[in-house]
């Protein structure tokens, strides 16, 4: 997998002396860059001028003037795992056919926020309530957590900081194998490194520019040997020819490489998209077949496979996972109570565990 190298860097004047800006300019001393004066904005959007893929070759460095952390927006009538999203960057250079960002974002420059100290201050100001429950904060919602770490050096700041936090767990989620920063940093129990997984045939057709399945699992193995705990996300699960064997073989491969006791949690979530997302997939990736399976519009306005099919998918994967571990917490991402009950039984224990988790 190739490292990201932008064609142009646009630097907000306020970010000029921030460490992340310095890191980027030192990494690419010959790079073309422009300084954006205070009060000025980029004229038009890069995606309008160049198209989405080309606009990702433009890296924007600026300070986040708003909040970094927000609750996962979840989805109407579906259970949420009470995740907190930390937006340190927006967009990435991977080209997953199903990525919601391609229809969600107005502009498709890759943006990195350079005022990381303000993010850490925001973490310090979080209200945790009583009891021993911890908050889980993840940076992998609007951008891959590690795809730009070679440029930003985020992990060298974040991992040591979260070591001292009593009630916060940091999850860094990725489809890549950029782990040098992690291996050069001392791990701690409050930092979990997570990989999104799919069978290799889907990696090749639907997760373009991402690391292979083998590369991801080898990266996870290296992180474990260095002292990190891990988590894994089968999300989105995509129906395709021979999907049952492909997913069970992927789970087998996972636990052949990764010790089960080092897996903290595993999430399962099927492919889902809204109308705008479907149109963008058709436009950008006309050769993909992922949008042509039977799907229904759910209460949140997103299209998913019908409930009986989703239940079958989750049941198959859960059974295979439980062949290897009873301790890793397995949960469903953005799913209805009805599907939870079909998969885990009618008792409320799994849902109560989700709320606690």
Buried (B, 14 or more C-beta within 10 A) or exposed (E): BEEBEBEBBBBBBBBBEBBBBBBBBEBBEEBEBEEBEEEEEBEEBBBEEBEBBEBBBBBBBBBBEEEBBEEBEBBEEBBBBBBBBBBBBBBBBBBBBBBBBBBBBEBBBBBBBBBBEBBBEBBEEEEEEEEEEBBBBBBBBBBBBBBBBBBBBBBBBBBEBBBEBEEBBBBBBBBBBBBEBBBEBEBBEBBBBBBBBBBBBBBEBBBEBBBBBEBBBBBBBBBBEBBBBBBBBBBBBBBBEEBEEBBBBBBEBBBEBBEBEBBBBBBBBBBBBBEEBBEBBEEBBEEBBBBEBEBEEBEBEBBBBEBEBBBBBBBBBBEBBEEBBEEBBBBBBBBBEEBBBBBBEEEEEBBEEBEEB
